[in-house]
Amino acid sequence: MGTSSRGLRFGWLSPVIGNQWSRYQPIVQYQCDHILPAVTPHFDSLWIADHFYGFDQKTDPFLEAWTTLTWCAAKFPDIDLCHHVLGVGYRPPALTAKMASTLQYLSDNRFILGIGAGWREEEYLSYGYEFPKPSVRFSQLEETITICRLMWSQDEPHFEGEFFRIDGAAAPPLPETAPPICVGTSGEQVGIPLAARHADIWNTVWRGNKESLIRKRDVMIQELERCGRERADVQFSLTIEKPLPRTGEEATAFADMLHDLINAGFEHFVLDFGNPESPGEVDLFLSDVATPLRH
């Protein structure tokens, strides 16, 4: 489908967790077998969360994000691919850049690098990773994005930052098309300004508070103007966790909500529908929500 197309876009977030409600099978595994073959032709992007273990029981199955997204890339060759979103401290920047260029090559330019400053301190520390203060994590994120773009475009890239350095970190084959960078952040003081400087896509999360969302949108627009970028340079993406509609009334309410958010300036909706059991459950959303909004 390609990441260059504009206009309204729908992303499917497939949970990597397995819990008591999925009989401890990772939900993404079930969806890849039973749901995604039927629904991915109707969606623009497929998203996988980046954590190492779940939020209920630590022993619940929880699949690693890069491995899972690569597995999905091979199964579904016509949909864009993004993490939701990589924690910058989980992998060294040069390794992230190399993995991204490889998946971009193997997926025929369908990869989007979704990345953020990370937030889950417990997880960082349990894996032996440092968890510095937010200002440091965002500075590390900015250096990581710089390193990625250098490694995707130069044969002998060099960079000396405050936190990271590379000295000829080659990443052949260089991607024909550099992966778009999606910065996931909601912070109005540091995160959104960083996204305005560097992102091709800005992703934040819908928490039901429109006033707060509009304020964040306005900060983003102001910061784009401040750094000399156009509003059209950045796709505004919004993650929504909401069950699929089961009745006409629920579908109308879902469509009205999305229509309102589209009017607020958002254009790429990343939808976490939880754990539907059959592709037929998606039909009402497609017929009464997505299709009318697209047209």
WOTA-V79142 format. One record per pair of residues at least 4 apart in sequence whose ideal C-beta (glycine too) atoms are under 6 Angstrom apart, sorted by the first residue. I is the first residue (numbers start at 1). J is the second residue. D is the distance in whole Angstrom. If there is no record, write none. Layout:
((I;J;D) (I;J;D))
//
This chain:
((1;44;6) (1;78;6) (1;80;6) (3;80;5) (3;112;6) (3;180;5) (8;267;6) (8;294;6) (9;44;4) (9;268;4) (10;43;5) (10;44;6) (10;269;6) (10;290;6) (11;45;4) (11;47;5) (11;270;4) (12;43;5) (12;46;5) (13;47;4) (13;84;6) (13;270;5) (13;272;4) (14;28;4) (14;31;5) (15;27;4) (16;26;6) (16;28;5) (16;62;6) (16;63;4) (16;68;6) (17;54;5) (17;60;6) (17;62;5) (18;22;5) (18;24;5) (18;25;5) (18;26;4) (18;60;6) (18;61;4) (19;56;6) (19;60;5) (21;275;6) (22;27;5) (22;275;5) (24;61;6) (25;29;6) (25;30;6) (26;61;5) (26;63;5) (27;275;5) (30;34;6) (31;35;4) (31;36;5) (32;36;5) (32;75;6) (35;39;6) (35;279;5) (36;40;5) (38;279;4) (39;279;6) (39;282;5) (40;76;5) (40;79;5) (42;286;5) (45;80;4) (45;82;6) (46;72;6) (46;79;5) (46;81;6) (47;82;5) (47;84;4) (47;270;5) (48;65;5) (48;68;5) (48;69;5) (48;83;6) (49;84;5) (50;65;4) (50;83;5) (50;86;5) (50;87;6) (52;123;6) (53;58;5) (53;62;5) (54;60;4) (54;62;5) (56;60;6) (63;68;5) (65;83;5) (69;81;6) (70;103;6) (72;76;6) (73;81;5) (73;107;5) (80;110;5) (80;112;6) (81;110;5) (81;111;5) (82;112;4) (82;114;4) (82;182;6) (83;114;4) (84;114;6) (85;114;4) (85;115;5) (85;116;4) (85;184;4) (86;115;4) (87;118;3) (88;115;6) (88;117;6) (88;118;6) (88;140;5) (88;141;5) (88;144;5) (89;118;5) (89;124;6) (89;129;5) (91;95;5) (91;96;5) (93;144;4) (93;147;4) (93;164;5) (94;166;5) (94;169;5) (97;147;6) (97;148;4) (97;151;4) (97;171;6) (98;171;5) (100;113;5) (100;179;5) (101;152;6) (101;171;5) (101;175;5) (103;107;6) (103;111;5) (104;109;6) (104;111;4) (104;175;4) (104;179;5) (105;173;6) (107;111;5) (109;177;4) (111;179;5) (112;179;6) (112;180;5) (112;182;5) (113;179;5) (113;181;5) (114;182;4) (116;184;4) (116;185;6) (117;137;4) (117;138;5) (117;141;5) (118;137;6) (121;131;5) (124;129;4) (124;131;4) (125;131;6) (132;136;4) (132;137;6) (138;190;5) (138;194;6) (140;163;5) (142;194;6) (143;161;4) (143;163;6) (143;164;5) (145;198;5) (147;159;5) (147;166;6) (150;154;6) (150;157;4) (150;159;6) (151;157;5) (151;169;6) (151;171;4) (152;175;5) (152;178;5) (156;168;5) (157;166;6) (157;169;6) (158;167;6) (159;166;5) (160;165;5) (180;200;4) (180;201;6) (181;199;6) (181;200;5) (182;201;4) (182;203;5) (183;195;4) (183;199;4) (183;202;6) (184;203;4) (185;191;3) (185;195;6) (186;204;5) (187;191;3) (188;192;6) (188;219;5) (192;219;5) (192;220;5) (193;223;5) (195;199;4) (195;202;4) (196;220;6) (196;223;3) (196;224;5) (196;227;6) (197;227;5) (199;234;6) (201;235;4) (201;237;5) (202;234;5) (202;236;6) (203;237;4) (205;239;5) (206;238;5) (206;240;5) (217;265;5) (224;229;5) (229;233;5) (235;267;6) (235;268;5) (236;265;6) (236;266;5) (236;267;6) (237;268;4) (238;266;4) (238;269;6) (239;270;4) (240;271;6) (241;272;4) (243;274;6) (244;273;5) (244;276;6) (244;281;5) (244;285;5) (245;250;4) (245;251;4) (245;254;5) (245;284;5) (245;285;6) (246;250;6) (251;284;5) (251;288;4) (251;289;6) (254;289;5) (255;289;5) (258;293;6) (261;266;5) (276;281;4) (282;286;6) (283;287;6) (284;288;6) (285;289;5) (286;290;5) (287;291;6))
//
